Amino acid sequence: MIKLIRTNSDNKDFRELVNLLDKELRIRDGDAHSFYDQYNKIDKIKYAVVAYLNNISVGCGAIKEYSNDTAEVKRMFVQNEHRGLGIGGRILVELEAWASELNFSTLILETGKSQPEAIRLYQKSDYSVIPNYGQYEGIDNSVCMTKTIK
């Protein structure tokens, strides 16, 4: 059974999952990893979700305020052996609900072309591709997306 908990970046399981995510991204992003890594620090994330399967942490995601009405989806990850079970989608739905409760009306995110399964998840969840924003402007490997939640 999948259980989701709302937490923050102090959560030990969240931190361990993010470490696994970063290891995977170092391989996928190659030389570009250090550029992305600078924008993915988790020390001040107030809104994180951890997914547990049979009481074992298997996935995570977070939202971070981007502007008054917009939050950015960050640090989405499901351990490889648990992918394909709908866990990422469940985490995303929980993050969307939480963002709505916090009065955000829009979610944005950045993912990489080297993460086609993430792009598929977001498209399946009604996110639309937008021009790259902020620090991702002009970065060819980045895919930025948005969804209106209110």
HELIX and SHEET records of a PDB file:
HELIX    1   1 LYS A   12  ASP A   29  1                                  18    
HELIX    2   2 GLY A   30  ALA A   32  5                                   3    
HELIX    3   3 HIS A   33  ASP A   37  1                                   5    
HELIX    4   4 ASN A   80  HIS A   82  5                                   3    
HELIX    5   5 ILE A   87  GLU A  101  1                                  15    
HELIX    6   6 PRO A  116  LYS A  124  1                                   9    
HELIX    7   7 GLY A  134  TYR A  136  5                                   3    
SHEET    1   A 7 ILE A   2  THR A   7  0                                        
SHEET    2   A 7 TYR A  47  LEU A  53 -1                                        
SHEET    3   A 7 ILE A  56  GLU A  65 -1                                        
SHEET    4   A 7 THR A  70  VAL A  78 -1                                        
SHEET    5   A 7 THR A 106  GLY A 112  1                                        
SHEET    6   A 7 SER A 142  THR A 148 -1                                        
SHEET    7   A 7 SER A 128  ILE A 130 -1                                        
END                                                                             
